[in-house]
Amino acid sequence: MAIVVRLDVELAKRKMSVGEFAEQVGLTPANVAVLKNGRAKAVRFSTLEAICRVLDCQPGDILEHVPD
């Protein structure tokens, strides 16, 4: 089972830079890059909530389950 993070798609839709997004969410740009590149092993619910608040989206807009 693979979970794909589609953060790059949502940022592109909003024409938002990684730096601007990181500042608004309260993450470092390096941690945003870890999420964007699919290297994150876990995401706190508080972080997911902040991402959804900033992007005005639902968790399903960011996370996608892709069967193996």
PQR file of N, CA, C, O and H, with PARSE charges and radii, in Angstrom:
ATOM      1  N   MET A   1       0.846  -1.180   0.000 -0.4000 1.5000
ATOM      2  CA  MET A   1       0.000   0.000   0.000 -0.0000 2.0000
ATOM      3  C   MET A   1       0.888   1.239   0.000  0.5500 1.7000
ATOM      4  O   MET A   1       1.856   1.324   0.757 -0.5500 1.4000
ATOM      5  N   ALA A   2       0.552   2.186  -0.848 -0.4000 1.5000
ATOM      6  CA  ALA A   2       1.316   3.427  -0.916 -0.0000 2.0000
ATOM      7  C   ALA A   2       0.375   4.613  -0.738  0.5500 1.7000
ATOM      8  O   ALA A   2      -0.714   4.653  -1.309 -0.5500 1.4000
ATOM      9  H   ALA A   2      -0.234   2.117  -1.462  0.4000 1.0000
ATOM     10  N   ILE A   3       0.808   5.555   0.049 -0.4000 1.5000
ATOM     11  CA  ILE A   3       0.094   6.816   0.210 -0.0000 2.0000
ATOM     12  C   ILE A   3       0.900   7.875  -0.541  0.5500 1.7000
ATOM     13  O   ILE A   3       2.082   8.083  -0.263 -0.5500 1.4000
ATOM     14  H   ILE A   3       1.693   5.522   0.513  0.4000 1.0000
ATOM     15  N   VAL A   4       0.259   8.530  -1.478 -0.4000 1.5000
ATOM     16  CA  VAL A   4       0.912   9.558  -2.281 -0.0000 2.0000
ATOM     17  C   VAL A   4       0.476  10.924  -1.765  0.5500 1.7000
ATOM     18  O   VAL A   4      -0.713  11.173  -1.567 -0.5500 1.4000
ATOM     19  H   VAL A   4      -0.701   8.361  -1.703  0.4000 1.0000
ATOM     20  N   VAL A   5       1.443  11.802  -1.550 -0.4000 1.5000
ATOM     21  CA  VAL A   5       1.159  13.164  -1.108 -0.0000 2.0000
ATOM     22  C   VAL A   5       1.133  14.050  -2.343  0.5500 1.7000
ATOM     23  O   VAL A   5       2.127  14.161  -3.061 -0.5500 1.4000
ATOM     24  H   VAL A   5       2.409  11.600  -1.711  0.4000 1.0000
ATOM     25  N   ARG A   6      -0.013  14.680  -2.586 -0.4000 1.5000
ATOM     26  CA  ARG A   6      -0.186  15.516  -3.780 -0.0000 2.0000
ATOM     27  C   ARG A   6      -0.110  17.001  -3.432  0.5500 1.7000
ATOM     28  O   ARG A   6      -0.846  17.819  -3.982 -0.5500 1.4000
ATOM     29  H   ARG A   6      -0.820  14.589  -2.003  0.4000 1.0000
ATOM     30  N   LEU A   7       0.775  17.326  -2.530 -0.4000 1.5000
ATOM     31  CA  LEU A   7       0.928  18.708  -2.086 -0.0000 2.0000
ATOM     32  C   LEU A   7       1.387  19.612  -3.227  0.5500 1.7000
ATOM     33  O   LEU A   7       0.939  20.753  -3.334 -0.5500 1.4000
ATOM     34  H   LEU A   7       1.373  16.661  -2.084  0.4000 1.0000
ATOM     35  N   ASP A   8       2.275  19.110  -4.075 -0.4000 1.5000
ATOM     36  CA  ASP A   8       2.775  19.913  -5.189 -0.0000 2.0000
ATOM     37  C   ASP A   8       1.648  20.325  -6.133  0.5500 1.7000
ATOM     38  O   ASP A   8       1.658  21.436  -6.664 -0.5500 1.4000
ATOM     39  H   ASP A   8       2.639  18.183  -3.988  0.4000 1.0000
ATOM     40  N   VAL A   9       0.682  19.441  -6.343 -0.4000 1.5000
ATOM     41  CA  VAL A   9      -0.450  19.740  -7.222 -0.0000 2.0000
ATOM     42  C   VAL A   9      -1.294  20.869  -6.626  0.5500 1.7000
ATOM     43  O   VAL A   9      -1.687  21.801  -7.327 -0.5500 1.4000
ATOM     44  H   VAL A   9       0.673  18.539  -5.911  0.4000 1.0000
ATOM     45  N   GLU A  10      -1.563  20.769  -5.328 -0.4000 1.5000
ATOM     46  CA  GLU A  10      -2.392  21.780  -4.667 -0.0000 2.0000
ATOM     47  C   GLU A  10      -1.682  23.131  -4.607  0.5500 1.7000
ATOM     48  O   GLU A  10      -2.319  24.176  -4.743 -0.5500 1.4000
ATOM     49  H   GLU A  10      -1.243  20.011  -4.759  0.4000 1.0000
ATOM     50  N   LEU A  11      -0.375  23.112  -4.406 -0.4000 1.5000
ATOM     51  CA  LEU A  11       0.382  24.369  -4.407 -0.0000 2.0000
ATOM     52  C   LEU A  11       0.378  24.998  -5.795  0.5500 1.7000
ATOM     53  O   LEU A  11       0.239  26.214  -5.927 -0.5500 1.4000
ATOM     54  H   LEU A  11       0.143  22.263  -4.296  0.4000 1.0000
ATOM     55  N   ALA A  12       0.528  24.183  -6.817 -0.4000 1.5000
ATOM     56  CA  ALA A  12       0.532  24.695  -8.193 -0.0000 2.0000
ATOM     57  C   ALA A  12      -0.826  25.292  -8.550  0.5500 1.7000
ATOM     58  O   ALA A  12      -0.891  26.337  -9.197 -0.5500 1.4000
ATOM     59  H   ALA A  12       0.641  23.195  -6.709  0.4000 1.0000
ATOM     60  N   LYS A  13      -1.908  24.638  -8.134 -0.4000 1.5000
ATOM     61  CA  LYS A  13      -3.252  25.161  -8.415 -0.0000 2.0000
ATOM     62  C   LYS A  13      -3.425  26.570  -7.841  0.5500 1.7000
ATOM     63  O   LYS A  13      -4.105  27.417  -8.421 -0.5500 1.4000
ATOM     64  H   LYS A  13      -1.854  23.789  -7.608  0.4000 1.0000
ATOM     65  N   ARG A  14      -2.795  26.795  -6.696 -0.4000 1.5000
ATOM     66  CA  ARG A  14      -2.950  28.082  -6.005 -0.0000 2.0000
ATOM     67  C   ARG A  14      -1.811  29.059  -6.313  0.5500 1.7000
ATOM     68  O   ARG A  14      -1.781  30.180  -5.806 -0.5500 1.4000
ATOM     69  H   ARG A  14      -2.243  26.107  -6.225  0.4000 1.0000
ATOM     70  N   LYS A  15      -0.877  28.607  -7.154 -0.4000 1.5000
ATOM     71  CA  LYS A  15       0.298  29.419  -7.503 -0.0000 2.0000
ATOM     72  C   LYS A  15       0.997  29.933  -6.245  0.5500 1.7000
ATOM     73  O   LYS A  15       1.357  31.106  -6.145 -0.5500 1.4000
ATOM     74  H   LYS A  15      -0.901  27.696  -7.566  0.4000 1.0000
ATOM     75  N   MET A  16       1.179  29.018  -5.286 -0.4000 1.5000
ATOM     76  CA  MET A  16       1.788  29.350  -4.006 -0.0000 2.0000
ATOM     77  C   MET A  16       3.193  28.748  -3.954  0.5500 1.7000
ATOM     78  O   MET A  16       3.394  27.589  -4.315 -0.5500 1.4000
ATOM     79  H   MET A  16       0.887  28.065  -5.366  0.4000 1.0000
ATOM     80  N   SER A  17       4.144  29.533  -3.510 -0.4000 1.5000
ATOM     81  CA  SER A  17       5.516  29.037  -3.400 -0.0000 2.0000
ATOM     82  C   SER A  17       5.670  28.182  -2.149  0.5500 1.7000
ATOM     83  O   SER A  17       4.881  28.282  -1.209 -0.5500 1.4000
ATOM     84  H   SER A  17       3.981  30.475  -3.217  0.4000 1.0000
ATOM     85  N   VAL A  18       6.696  27.344  -2.155 -0.4000 1.5000
ATOM     86  CA  VAL A  18       6.987  26.498  -1.007 -0.0000 2.0000
ATOM     87  C   VAL A  18       7.295  27.360   0.209  0.5500 1.7000
ATOM     88  O   VAL A  18       6.844  27.061   1.315 -0.5500 1.4000
ATOM     89  H   VAL A  18       7.336  27.262  -2.918  0.4000 1.0000
ATOM     90  N   GLY A  19       8.056  28.419   0.011 -0.4000 1.5000
ATOM     91  CA  GLY A  19       8.415  29.301   1.127 -0.0000 2.0000
ATOM     92  C   GLY A  19       7.202  29.957   1.757  0.5500 1.7000
ATOM     93  O   GLY A  19       7.071  29.987   2.981 -0.5500 1.4000
ATOM     94  H   GLY A  19       8.422  28.662  -0.887  0.4000 1.0000
ATOM     95  N   GLU A  20       6.317  30.483   0.926 -0.4000 1.5000
ATOM     96  CA  GLU A  20       5.093  31.120   1.415 -0.0000 2.0000
ATOM     97  C   GLU A  20       4.226  30.097   2.154  0.5500 1.7000
ATOM     98  O   GLU A  20       3.710  30.372   3.237 -0.5500 1.4000
ATOM     99  H   GLU A  20       6.423  30.459  -0.068  0.4000 1.0000
ATOM    100  N   PHE A  21       4.076  28.923   1.556 -0.4000 1.5000
ATOM    101  CA  PHE A  21       3.281  27.866   2.163 -0.0000 2.0000
ATOM    102  C   PHE A  21       3.875  27.440   3.506  0.5500 1.7000
ATOM    103  O   PHE A  21       3.156  27.325   4.498 -0.5500 1.4000
ATOM    104  H   PHE A  21       4.495  28.699   0.676  0.4000 1.0000
ATOM    105  N   ALA A  22       5.178  27.208   3.533 -0.4000 1.5000
ATOM    106  CA  ALA A  22       5.854  26.774   4.760 -0.0000 2.0000
ATOM    107  C   ALA A  22       5.636  27.779   5.887  0.5500 1.7000
ATOM    108  O   ALA A  22       5.365  27.400   7.027 -0.5500 1.4000
ATOM    109  H   ALA A  22       5.762  27.301   2.727  0.4000 1.0000
ATOM    110  N   GLU A  23       5.757  29.049   5.562 -0.4000 1.5000
ATOM    111  CA  GLU A  23       5.583  30.093   6.577 -0.0000 2.0000
ATOM    112  C   GLU A  23       4.159  30.090   7.128  0.5500 1.7000
ATOM    113  O   GLU A  23       3.960  30.194   8.339 -0.5500 1.4000
ATOM    114  H   GLU A  23       5.978  29.358   4.637  0.4000 1.0000
ATOM    115  N   GLN A  24       3.179  29.973   6.252 -0.4000 1.5000
ATOM    116  CA  GLN A  24       1.784  30.008   6.683 -0.0000 2.0000
ATOM    117  C   GLN A  24       1.392  28.773   7.493  0.5500 1.7000
ATOM    118  O   GLN A  24       0.569  28.863   8.404 -0.5500 1.4000
ATOM    119  H   GLN A  24       3.340  29.889   5.269  0.4000 1.0000
ATOM    120  N   VAL A  25       1.976  27.623   7.163 -0.4000 1.5000
ATOM    121  CA  VAL A  25       1.654  26.378   7.862 -0.0000 2.0000
ATOM    122  C   VAL A  25       2.451  26.254   9.159  0.5500 1.7000
ATOM    123  O   VAL A  25       1.995  25.627  10.115 -0.5500 1.4000
ATOM    124  H   VAL A  25       2.644  27.549   6.423  0.4000 1.0000
ATOM    125  N   GLY A  26       3.635  26.849   9.188 -0.4000 1.5000
ATOM    126  CA  GLY A  26       4.488  26.740  10.369 -0.0000 2.0000
ATOM    127  C   GLY A  26       5.490  25.604  10.266  0.5500 1.7000
ATOM    128  O   GLY A  26       5.892  25.027  11.276 -0.5500 1.4000
ATOM    129  H   GLY A  26       4.006  27.358   8.411  0.4000 1.0000
ATOM    130  N   LEU A  27       5.890  25.285   9.045 -0.4000 1.5000
ATOM    131  CA  LEU A  27       6.904  24.264   8.788 -0.0000 2.0000
ATOM    132  C   LEU A  27       8.132  24.916   8.174  0.5500 1.7000
ATOM    133  O   LEU A  27       8.069  26.039   7.674 -0.5500 1.4000
ATOM    134  H   LEU A  27       5.563  25.754   8.224  0.4000 1.0000
ATOM    135  N   THR A  28       9.246  24.202   8.216 -0.4000 1.5000
ATOM    136  CA  THR A  28      10.418  24.685   7.501 -0.0000 2.0000
ATOM    137  C   THR A  28      10.264  24.295   6.025  0.5500 1.7000
ATOM    138  O   THR A  28       9.598  23.307   5.716 -0.5500 1.4000
ATOM    139  H   THR A  28       9.297  23.289   8.622  0.4000 1.0000
ATOM    140  N   PRO A  29      10.866  25.055   5.123 -0.5600 1.5000
ATOM    141  CA  PRO A  29      10.829  24.657   3.705  0.2800 2.0000
ATOM    142  C   PRO A  29      11.389  23.247   3.484  0.5500 1.7000
ATOM    143  O   PRO A  29      10.936  22.532   2.590 -0.5500 1.4000
ATOM    144  N   ALA A  30      12.363  22.853   4.288 -0.4000 1.5000
ATOM    145  CA  ALA A  30      12.935  21.504   4.165 -0.0000 2.0000
ATOM    146  C   ALA A  30      11.885  20.442   4.499  0.5500 1.7000
ATOM    147  O   ALA A  30      11.815  19.414   3.826 -0.5500 1.4000
ATOM    148  H   ALA A  30      12.732  23.433   5.014  0.4000 1.0000
ATOM    149  N   ASN A  31      11.076  20.678   5.522 -0.4000 1.5000
ATOM    150  CA  ASN A  31      10.040  19.706   5.880 -0.0000 2.0000
ATOM    151  C   ASN A  31       8.928  19.675   4.840  0.5500 1.7000
ATOM    152  O   ASN A  31       8.339  18.622   4.598 -0.5500 1.4000
ATOM    153  H   ASN A  31      11.133  21.513   6.068  0.4000 1.0000
ATOM    154  N   VAL A  32       8.635  20.808   4.225 -0.4000 1.5000
ATOM    155  CA  VAL A  32       7.659  20.825   3.130 -0.0000 2.0000
ATOM    156  C   VAL A  32       8.203  19.996   1.965  0.5500 1.7000
ATOM    157  O   VAL A  32       7.453  19.258   1.326 -0.5500 1.4000
ATOM    158  H   VAL A  32       9.113  21.664   4.422  0.4000 1.0000
ATOM    159  N   ALA A  33       9.488  20.113   1.690 -0.4000 1.5000
ATOM    160  CA  ALA A  33      10.111  19.336   0.612 -0.0000 2.0000
ATOM    161  C   ALA A  33      10.017  17.838   0.903  0.5500 1.7000
ATOM    162  O   ALA A  33       9.782  17.048  -0.011 -0.5500 1.4000
ATOM    163  H   ALA A  33      10.097  20.713   2.209  0.4000 1.0000
ATOM    164  N   VAL A  34      10.195  17.443   2.157 -0.4000 1.5000
ATOM    165  CA  VAL A  34      10.071  16.034   2.540 -0.0000 2.0000
ATOM    166  C   VAL A  34       8.653  15.545   2.252  0.5500 1.7000
ATOM    167  O   VAL A  34       8.473  14.440   1.739 -0.5500 1.4000
ATOM    168  H   VAL A  34      10.386  18.086   2.900  0.4000 1.0000
ATOM    169  N   LEU A  35       7.656  16.350   2.573 -0.4000 1.5000
ATOM    170  CA  LEU A  35       6.266  15.984   2.280 -0.0000 2.0000
ATOM    171  C   LEU A  35       6.024  15.905   0.777  0.5500 1.7000
ATOM    172  O   LEU A  35       5.452  14.935   0.280 -0.5500 1.4000
ATOM    173  H   LEU A  35       7.802  17.247   2.989  0.4000 1.0000
ATOM    174  N   LYS A  36       6.462  16.932   0.063 -0.4000 1.5000
ATOM    175  CA  LYS A  36       6.236  16.994  -1.389 -0.0000 2.0000
ATOM    176  C   LYS A  36       6.877  15.830  -2.122  0.5500 1.7000
ATOM    177  O   LYS A  36       6.309  15.310  -3.082 -0.5500 1.4000
ATOM    178  H   LYS A  36       6.927  17.720   0.466  0.4000 1.0000
ATOM    179  N   ASN A  37       8.045  15.422  -1.680 -0.4000 1.5000
ATOM    180  CA  ASN A  37       8.797  14.382  -2.379 -0.0000 2.0000
ATOM    181  C   ASN A  37       8.430  12.972  -1.940  0.5500 1.7000
ATOM    182  O   ASN A  37       9.022  12.001  -2.412 -0.5500 1.4000
ATOM    183  H   ASN A  37       8.507  15.844  -0.900  0.4000 1.0000
ATOM    184  N   GLY A  38       7.459  12.850  -1.040 -0.4000 1.5000
ATOM    185  CA  GLY A  38       7.005  11.534  -0.619 -0.0000 2.0000
ATOM    186  C   GLY A  38       7.940  10.803   0.316  0.5500 1.7000
ATOM    187  O   GLY A  38       7.859   9.580   0.434 -0.5500 1.4000
ATOM    188  H   GLY A  38       6.978  13.639  -0.657  0.4000 1.0000
ATOM    189  N   ARG A  39       8.828  11.520   0.986 -0.4000 1.5000
ATOM    190  CA  ARG A  39       9.773  10.878   1.897 -0.0000 2.0000
ATOM    191  C   ARG A  39       9.298  10.881   3.336  0.5500 1.7000
ATOM    192  O   ARG A  39       9.961  10.304   4.199 -0.5500 1.4000
ATOM    193  H   ARG A  39       8.894  12.513   0.891  0.4000 1.0000
ATOM    194  N   ALA A  40       8.162  11.517   3.622 -0.4000 1.5000
ATOM    195  CA  ALA A  40       7.647  11.572   4.989 -0.0000 2.0000
ATOM    196  C   ALA A  40       7.132  10.208   5.407  0.5500 1.7000
ATOM    197  O   ALA A  40       6.472   9.524   4.625 -0.5500 1.4000
ATOM    198  H   ALA A  40       7.624  11.985   2.921  0.4000 1.0000
ATOM    199  N   LYS A  41       7.428   9.813   6.622 -0.4000 1.5000
ATOM    200  CA  LYS A  41       6.953   8.542   7.163 -0.0000 2.0000
ATOM    201  C   LYS A  41       5.666   8.737   7.957  0.5500 1.7000
ATOM    202  O   LYS A  41       4.929   7.778   8.183 -0.5500 1.4000
ATOM    203  H   LYS A  41       7.964  10.369   7.257  0.4000 1.0000
ATOM    204  N   ALA A  42       5.389   9.975   8.384 -0.4000 1.5000
ATOM    205  CA  ALA A  42       4.195  10.266   9.179 -0.0000 2.0000
ATOM    206  C   ALA A  42       3.878  11.751   9.062  0.5500 1.7000
ATOM    207  O   ALA A  42       4.745  12.568   8.752 -0.5500 1.4000
ATOM    208  H   ALA A  42       5.988  10.754   8.200  0.4000 1.0000
ATOM    209  N   VAL A  43       2.620  12.080   9.316 -0.4000 1.5000
ATOM    210  CA  VAL A  43       2.184  13.478   9.339 -0.0000 2.0000
ATOM    211  C   VAL A  43       1.288  13.642  10.561  0.5500 1.7000
ATOM    212  O   VAL A  43       0.330  12.891  10.742 -0.5500 1.4000
ATOM    213  H   VAL A  43       1.915  11.416   9.568  0.4000 1.0000
ATOM    214  N   ARG A  44       1.599  14.609  11.380 -0.4000 1.5000
ATOM    215  CA  ARG A  44       0.747  14.883  12.546 -0.0000 2.0000
ATOM    216  C   ARG A  44      -0.591  15.430  12.076  0.5500 1.7000
ATOM    217  O   ARG A  44      -0.671  16.134  11.070 -0.5500 1.4000
ATOM    218  H   ARG A  44       2.378  15.219  11.233  0.4000 1.0000
ATOM    219  N   PHE A  45      -1.641  15.097  12.819 -0.4000 1.5000
ATOM    220  CA  PHE A  45      -2.959  15.628  12.481 -0.0000 2.0000
ATOM    221  C   PHE A  45      -2.969  17.146  12.560  0.5500 1.7000
ATOM    222  O   PHE A  45      -3.656  17.800  11.775 -0.5500 1.4000
ATOM    223  H   PHE A  45      -1.577  14.526  13.637  0.4000 1.0000
ATOM    224  N   SER A  46      -2.217  17.716  13.495 -0.4000 1.5000
ATOM    225  CA  SER A  46      -2.173  19.180  13.602 -0.0000 2.0000
ATOM    226  C   SER A  46      -1.528  19.796  12.363  0.5500 1.7000
ATOM    227  O   SER A  46      -1.931  20.874  11.925 -0.5500 1.4000
ATOM    228  H   SER A  46      -1.659  17.185  14.132  0.4000 1.0000
ATOM    229  N   THR A  47      -0.533  19.122  11.797 -0.4000 1.5000
ATOM    230  CA  THR A  47       0.094  19.596  10.566 -0.0000 2.0000
ATOM    231  C   THR A  47      -0.861  19.448   9.394  0.5500 1.7000
ATOM    232  O   THR A  47      -0.976  20.350   8.565 -0.5500 1.4000
ATOM    233  H   THR A  47      -0.206  18.247  12.153  0.4000 1.0000
ATOM    234  N   LEU A  48      -1.543  18.320   9.321 -0.4000 1.5000
ATOM    235  CA  LEU A  48      -2.517  18.100   8.256 -0.0000 2.0000
ATOM    236  C   LEU A  48      -3.640  19.134   8.341  0.5500 1.7000
ATOM    237  O   LEU A  48      -4.104  19.637   7.318 -0.5500 1.4000
ATOM    238  H   LEU A  48      -1.450  17.587   9.995  0.4000 1.0000
ATOM    239  N   GLU A  49      -4.068  19.446   9.546 -0.4000 1.5000
ATOM    240  CA  GLU A  49      -5.100  20.462   9.736 -0.0000 2.0000
ATOM    241  C   GLU A  49      -4.611  21.827   9.243  0.5500 1.7000
ATOM    242  O   GLU A  49      -5.351  22.545   8.570 -0.5500 1.4000
ATOM    243  H   GLU A  49      -3.690  19.038  10.378  0.4000 1.0000
ATOM    244  N   ALA A  50      -3.375  22.184   9.574 -0.4000 1.5000
ATOM    245  CA  ALA A  50      -2.817  23.470   9.140 -0.0000 2.0000
ATOM    246  C   ALA A  50      -2.690  23.518   7.618  0.5500 1.7000
ATOM    247  O   ALA A  50      -2.972  24.548   7.006 -0.5500 1.4000
ATOM    248  H   ALA A  50      -2.774  21.600  10.121  0.4000 1.0000
ATOM    249  N   ILE A  51      -2.271  22.415   7.008 -0.4000 1.5000
ATOM    250  CA  ILE A  51      -2.166  22.351   5.546 -0.0000 2.0000
ATOM    251  C   ILE A  51      -3.536  22.582   4.914  0.5500 1.7000
ATOM    252  O   ILE A  51      -3.669  23.369   3.977 -0.5500 1.4000
ATOM    253  H   ILE A  51      -2.043  21.579   7.506  0.4000 1.0000
ATOM    254  N   CYS A  52      -4.543  21.900   5.425 -0.4000 1.5000
ATOM    255  CA  CYS A  52      -5.897  22.034   4.877 -0.0000 2.0000
ATOM    256  C   CYS A  52      -6.458  23.432   5.100  0.5500 1.7000
ATOM    257  O   CYS A  52      -7.178  23.959   4.251 -0.5500 1.4000
ATOM    258  H   CYS A  52      -4.435  21.261   6.186  0.4000 1.0000
ATOM    259  N   ARG A  53      -6.132  24.032   6.238 -0.4000 1.5000
ATOM    260  CA  ARG A  53      -6.595  25.402   6.514 -0.0000 2.0000
ATOM    261  C   ARG A  53      -5.975  26.383   5.523  0.5500 1.7000
ATOM    262  O   ARG A  53      -6.675  27.221   4.954 -0.5500 1.4000
ATOM    263  H   ARG A  53      -5.547  23.604   6.927  0.4000 1.0000
ATOM    264  N   VAL A  54      -4.676  26.279   5.319 -0.4000 1.5000
ATOM    265  CA  VAL A  54      -3.971  27.204   4.429 -0.0000 2.0000
ATOM    266  C   VAL A  54      -4.410  27.010   2.977  0.5500 1.7000
ATOM    267  O   VAL A  54      -4.577  27.987   2.246 -0.5500 1.4000
ATOM    268  H   VAL A  54      -4.108  25.599   5.781  0.4000 1.0000
ATOM    269  N   LEU A  55      -4.595  25.772   2.558 -0.4000 1.5000
ATOM    270  CA  LEU A  55      -4.963  25.495   1.169 -0.0000 2.0000
ATOM    271  C   LEU A  55      -6.472  25.452   0.954  0.5500 1.7000
ATOM    272  O   LEU A  55      -6.933  25.313  -0.179 -0.5500 1.4000
ATOM    273  H   LEU A  55      -4.459  24.978   3.152  0.4000 1.0000
ATOM    274  N   ASP A  56      -7.242  25.572   2.034 -0.4000 1.5000
ATOM    275  CA  ASP A  56      -8.699  25.511   1.970 -0.0000 2.0000
ATOM    276  C   ASP A  56      -9.137  24.256   1.208  0.5500 1.7000
ATOM    277  O   ASP A  56      -9.842  24.323   0.201 -0.5500 1.4000
ATOM    278  H   ASP A  56      -6.868  25.686   2.954  0.4000 1.0000
ATOM    279  N   CYS A  57      -8.687  23.105   1.736 -0.4000 1.5000
ATOM    280  CA  CYS A  57      -8.978  21.832   1.082 -0.0000 2.0000
ATOM    281  C   CYS A  57      -9.280  20.772   2.131  0.5500 1.7000
ATOM    282  O   CYS A  57      -9.255  21.049   3.331 -0.5500 1.4000
ATOM    283  H   CYS A  57      -8.115  23.051   2.554  0.4000 1.0000
ATOM    284  N   GLN A  58      -9.560  19.573   1.679 -0.4000 1.5000
ATOM    285  CA  GLN A  58      -9.801  18.423   2.532 -0.0000 2.0000
ATOM    286  C   GLN A  58      -8.561  17.516   2.512  0.5500 1.7000
ATOM    287  O   GLN A  58      -7.779  17.572   1.563 -0.5500 1.4000
ATOM    288  H   GLN A  58      -9.580  19.348   0.705  0.4000 1.0000
ATOM    289  N   PRO A  59      -8.371  16.675   3.554 -0.5600 1.5000
ATOM    290  CA  PRO A  59      -7.215  15.772   3.560  0.2800 2.0000
ATOM    291  C   PRO A  59      -7.136  14.894   2.308  0.5500 1.7000
ATOM    292  O   PRO A  59      -6.042  14.577   1.842 -0.5500 1.4000
ATOM    293  N   GLY A  60      -8.288  14.502   1.765 -0.4000 1.5000
ATOM    294  CA  GLY A  60      -8.298  13.678   0.554 -0.0000 2.0000
ATOM    295  C   GLY A  60      -7.787  14.402  -0.674  0.5500 1.7000
ATOM    296  O   GLY A  60      -7.438  13.763  -1.667 -0.5500 1.4000
ATOM    297  H   GLY A  60      -9.177  14.760   2.144  0.4000 1.0000
ATOM    298  N   ASP A  61      -7.735  15.733  -0.624 -0.4000 1.5000
ATOM    299  CA  ASP A  61      -7.156  16.498  -1.720 -0.0000 2.0000
ATOM    300  C   ASP A  61      -5.637  16.434  -1.695  0.5500 1.7000
ATOM    301  O   ASP A  61      -4.981  16.661  -2.712 -0.5500 1.4000
ATOM    302  H   ASP A  61      -8.018  16.251   0.183  0.4000 1.0000
ATOM    303  N   ILE A  62      -5.079  16.124  -0.524 -0.4000 1.5000
ATOM    304  CA  ILE A  62      -3.628  16.093  -0.321 -0.0000 2.0000
ATOM    305  C   ILE A  62      -3.086  14.670  -0.368  0.5500 1.7000
ATOM    306  O   ILE A  62      -2.013  14.423  -0.918 -0.5500 1.4000
ATOM    307  H   ILE A  62      -5.612  15.940   0.302  0.4000 1.0000
ATOM    308  N   LEU A  63      -3.838  13.734   0.214 -0.4000 1.5000
ATOM    309  CA  LEU A  63      -3.380  12.348   0.348 -0.0000 2.0000
ATOM    310  C   LEU A  63      -4.185  11.430  -0.548  0.5500 1.7000
ATOM    311  O   LEU A  63      -5.405  11.557  -0.650 -0.5500 1.4000
ATOM    312  H   LEU A  63      -4.710  13.934   0.661  0.4000 1.0000
ATOM    313  N   GLU A  64      -3.494  10.502  -1.198 -0.4000 1.5000
ATOM    314  CA  GLU A  64      -4.157   9.545  -2.077 -0.0000 2.0000
ATOM    315  C   GLU A  64      -3.596   8.155  -1.821  0.5500 1.7000
ATOM    316  O   GLU A  64      -2.379   7.986  -1.736 -0.5500 1.4000
ATOM    317  H   GLU A  64      -2.503  10.399  -1.115  0.4000 1.0000
ATOM    318  N   HIS A  65      -4.459   7.166  -1.699 -0.4000 1.5000
ATOM    319  CA  HIS A  65      -4.046   5.778  -1.544 -0.0000 2.0000
ATOM    320  C   HIS A  65      -3.913   5.155  -2.928  0.5500 1.7000
ATOM    321  O   HIS A  65      -4.851   5.177  -3.724 -0.5500 1.4000
ATOM    322  H   HIS A  65      -5.447   7.303  -1.768  0.4000 1.0000
ATOM    323  N   VAL A  66      -2.748   4.606  -3.200 -0.4000 1.5000
ATOM    324  CA  VAL A  66      -2.495   3.932  -4.482 -0.0000 2.0000
ATOM    325  C   VAL A  66      -2.126   2.485  -4.174  0.5500 1.7000
ATOM    326  O   VAL A  66      -1.092   2.227  -3.557 -0.5500 1.4000
ATOM    327  H   VAL A  66      -1.985   4.588  -2.553  0.4000 1.0000
ATOM    328  N   PRO A  67      -2.966   1.534  -4.600 -0.5600 1.5000
ATOM    329  CA  PRO A  67      -2.645   0.115  -4.340  0.2800 2.0000
ATOM    330  C   PRO A  67      -1.324  -0.297  -5.002  0.5500 1.7000
ATOM    331  O   PRO A  67      -0.937   0.244  -6.038 -0.5500 1.4000
ATOM    332  N   ASP A  68      -0.658  -1.246  -4.395 -0.4000 1.5000
ATOM    333  CA  ASP A  68       0.628  -1.746  -4.941 -0.0000 2.0000
ATOM    334  C   ASP A  68       0.424  -2.464  -6.245  0.5500 1.7000
ATOM    335  O   ASP A  68       1.387  -2.946  -6.842 -0.5500 1.4000
ATOM    336  H   ASP A  68      -0.973  -1.686  -3.554  0.4000 1.0000
TER
END
